[in-house]
Amino acid sequence: NPHIFEEEKKRIFQDSWILAGHISQVEKPGDFFTFDIADQPLIISRDKNNELNAFYNICPHRGTKVEKNECGNKKVFTCTYHGWTFHMNGKLNRAPNFGTNELGNHSCMPQVKLEVFQSMIFINLNPEARPMEETYGEFMANLEKYTFLDSLKKVRVTQRIIDANWKAVIDNYLECDHCKIAHPEFSKTFDMKNYHIDLHGNFSCQYSELTNKSGEQQEDHANFYWVWPNLMVSIYPGKEGNMTTSQILPLAPDKSLAIYSYYFKSDEISEEQEELIRFVDQVRLEDFDLVELLQKGFHTNAFKHGVYSPTEYALKFFHNLYEEAMNVKEGML
């Protein structure tokens, strides 16, 4: 429903803490990267004072999109329409058409709230947003046990357009009833008889004991977190601890962008780490096929709504958070 999709962008994606990137993408003064969320173009940069900034990638003069590159290192941003230039913190450097920089609210590219947690960069488009600690404190505390997270850097990124609604992708992630059928390699790696999905305030955690080739359980098991509304964080502890993140960004009522990022301690990826990437990518490809088939079913006369199995409680958990955010009970939809 296009109307509901527009409401989702406003009520959820422009009013939540969203993962935008990683500190390793902006290590030096002048480094920047661009990021779009819910049709809002953004820039995340490190200025000459070594401070991180987030602001709309929009010139305040006439509303033109300023930076066209996905990432880079610059001294100033330049609007190619009328030549306005901006410092790396978004503040106006020069407006040649005016002869003055004293232009009130037009003297800066509009700022956006930014916070860094475990080297991950989060943004919130709501200027009145509460700090992350107040809304995601339990999740943040849960990750404190992984002392290696701050030593990681983003090493590889893959993207894929999925022909499915963003919620369908989240639904797929929040249950493993389909795993034995759709993910044979995953099911052999993890103990499906002791697979857990724990629910918390606004996130969930999936885990199972790993089994090695001899059938013995390993002590350091992976944890797969889902964080409201659209973030998945997979953490693999052990000697070479690493992490992957999955961001599901809404593009249209039946189209999403999946951004998968891999974080390791070194740019040099070992054979074992390459095997992990291959394993994770295989599971995701299998899920892509499933959710795209699911999306096709949504448009048929045969399907009105589904039914929860006893083991699909995490979907119901997600749907309840969604209804609360969208004020469903107050008749907004």
N, C-alpha and C positions, 0 to 999 in steps of 0.2 A: 504494500500500500504506500504510494508516494507521499501521502500526507503524514502517515505515521513515521515514515523514514525521515522527513524533515523535522518532525518533533523529536525524534531520537537524537539527531545531530545537536539540537539545541539543549535538550534536557539531560542528555547523557554525555556526549562527547565534548561539548563545550562547557561542561560543568563537572568534570572529573579530572583526577590526576592521571595523565597519560604518559607512558614511556615515549620519549622523543629520541633518545640516543644514549651514548656512553661517553664518559670523560675522555677516553682515548681518542675520540674523534676531534677533540679541541684541546690538544696538549699545549700548543704554543700560542702566544699572542698573535692575533690576526687569523687564527684558524676559525673556520665556521662550517656549518652544514645547514641545509634547508630541510624542512619537514612540513608536510601538509596533514591536517586532521579536520575532518568534517568540513571540507571546502575552505578551510582557513590556512593560508600559506604563512609559514613561520621561518625565522632565522634563529639559530642558536650559535653564539659566537664567544670568543675569548678576547677581551679588549687589551689595550696596552698596559693597564693596571693589573692584568692577570685575573680579572673578574669575569665570571660567566654571565651572559645576558641572553634573554629570549625576548623577541619582539616580532610583530607582524611584518611580513615581507612586502610591505605596502608603503609607497611614497605618500606622505600626508598632503602633498600639493594637489594631485588630481586622482589619487588612488591607484596608480600604476604599480604592477608587480616589479620589484627592483632587481633582486638577484635571480639569475636564470640558472646558475650552476648548482649542482647538488652539494658540492663541498669545495674547499680551497683555503687559500690564505691571502688576505688582502690588507691594505692599509685603510681603504675607505670603500664603502658601497656606493655605486653610482646608478642613479635612475637614468635610463637611456632616453626618456621622453623629453625632459627639459634640463637635464644636467645637474640636478640636485645631487649632492654627495652627503654621506653620513659616516660618522665614526663607527668603530666596531661595537660600540655600546648602543648604537641606534640614534644617537643625538646628531642633529644637523651640523654638518661641516660648512657647507656653502650652498646658498640658493641664489644663483647668478641672476635670476630674473627680478630679484627684490633688492639686492644690495644690502641686506641686513639679515641677521640670524635670529632677531628678536621677533619671533612669529607665534608666540604663545604655545598653544597645544600643537601647532603645526611645526614646532621646532624639534620634533623627535618622532621616530617611527614608534607606533604605540607598543608599550611594554607588555609583557606577559609574565605571569608568575612562574618561577623556576625553583626547583629543589633538586639536590643531588643526594642519592641514597645508595650506598654500596657501589659507588662510581657510575650508577645509572642516573640519567638525567630525565626528570619528569617535569611536565609543564601543565598548567591549568589555565584555561581561557577565561575563567570566572574571576574578575578582579577582587571579588569578595570571598574567594575560596579560603577555607580553613587550612592550616598547615597540614602536611601529610601525616605528621605524628598523631594528629587528632582523628584522622579518618582511617589511616592504615597502620596504626601503632602496633597492633597484634601481629600483622604480617611482618613489619619491620623487625620486631623483637624475635620473630621466628627465624629470620635470616641471620641474626647476629652470631649464631653458632658457626657459621661458615666464615672462618677468619681469612680465607684465601680470596674472597670475592674482590676486595679492593686491589689485589695484585693482577687481576685479569685485564686483558685488552680485547677489543673487538677485532677479530682476525678475519672473519668471513661473513658475508651477507648474501642471502638469496631471496628473491622476491617472486611472487606468483599471483596472477589474477585468478580468483576463484569465482566461478559462475554460480554463486550462492549468497544468500543473505548472511550477514555477519553473525547473527544469532544462531543460524544453523551450524556454523563452524564451531561456535562455543558449545552448543549442545553435544556435538560429536565428541569434543574433548572431555566433557564432564561425565562420560560413562564408558565403561569398558566391556559392556555386554557384547559388543561387536568384535572385540579383540581376537577371540579364538577363530572367528570366521574370516575377518578381513586382514588380521595382522599375525600370520603364522610365525614369523621370526620373533616378533615381540613376545608372543605367548610362550615361546620356548625359552626366552631369556628371563622372563619374570614368572614368579609363582602365581598363577591366576587363581589358585584355590585360596590364597591368602593375600589377595589384592584389596587394598583399603582406599577409601575416599573419605577423608575427614573434612567436615564443614566447620568454618569459623565465621566471624562476623561478616566480612565481605571478601573472603577468599576461601579456597579449598586446597587440600593437599592429597595427592595420590602417591601411593608407594607400595612396594612389595619387596620381599627379600630376593636379592639376586642369587642365581644359582650358577655355579661354574660347570665346566664340562664333566666333572666327576659326580655332579649332583649335589655337592656340598653348598650350603648357604654362605654367602659372603657378608661380612659385617657392615661395610659401608654401602648402604643402598641409596639409590637415587630418589629424589623427591620431585614430584611434578606439581607445581603450584599453578592455580588459576586465580587471577586477581581482577576484581571488578574494575572496569567492565570488559576489557578486551585483551588482557595480557596473560601470557603463559610463560612461566619461568621454570626451566628444568635444571636442577643442580645435581652434578655428579661429584661427590666427594672422593677422598682417597689421596694417594701420593701426588697425582697430577690433577687436582681438583679443577673442574671447568663448569661452564654454564652455557645454556642456550636460552634465548628468548624468542617468543613468537608474538607478534603484534597483528591483530586482525582489524583492519581499518575499513570502515564502510565507504563504498563508492557509489552504490545505487541500491535500490530495494532488492535486486537479485545479483549483486556483484560486490566482491570484497577484495582488498589487497592484503595479502599475507606477507609479512616481512620476518624472515627467520635469520637470527644473528647468532654467531658462535664465538664464545669468549674463552681464550686460553692464556696462559702466562707468557707465552712466547709466540712470535710470528712464525717460527719454525714448527710446523705441525708434524707430529710423529705419525708413524703408520697406525698405531693404536687409535690416535685421535681422528685420523682420516677414516678409519673403520667406524668410529662412533658417528661421524658426520654421515657416512653412507647409510648406516643403520637408521638414524633419525630421519633422513630424507626419504628413505623407503617407506617408513610408517606414514609420513605426511602425504606422499603421493597416493598411497592407498586410501587415506582419508579424503583427499581431494575428490577422488572418483565417487566416494560414498555421498558426500554432501551435495555434489552436483546432480547426482541421481535423485537425492532427496528434494532438491529445489524444483526439479521437473514435476515431482508429485504434488507440490503445493498448488500448482496451477490447474489441476484436474478437477473435474466435477466429483470424482470419487472420494476426495479427501476433504474433510471439514476441520477436524482436529484430532490429535493423537491421544494416547493413554499412557500413563506412567507405569512402568513395571516396578516391582518392589526395590529393585537395585538401581533405579534411575532417580534416586532422591536428590542427587546433586543438580539434575536438570530443574527439578521443582524449586530448589534453593535459588538457582540463577533466575528462574522466571519470577519468583517472588521479589527479588531485588529489582528486577526490571519493572515489574508492576508498581513498585514503590517509587522508583525514579520517574516513571511516566504518569504517576497519579491515576492509575487505572481505576482504583476504587472510588475516586472522586468523579469518575465519568469523563476524564479527559480524552479517552479513546473511544 
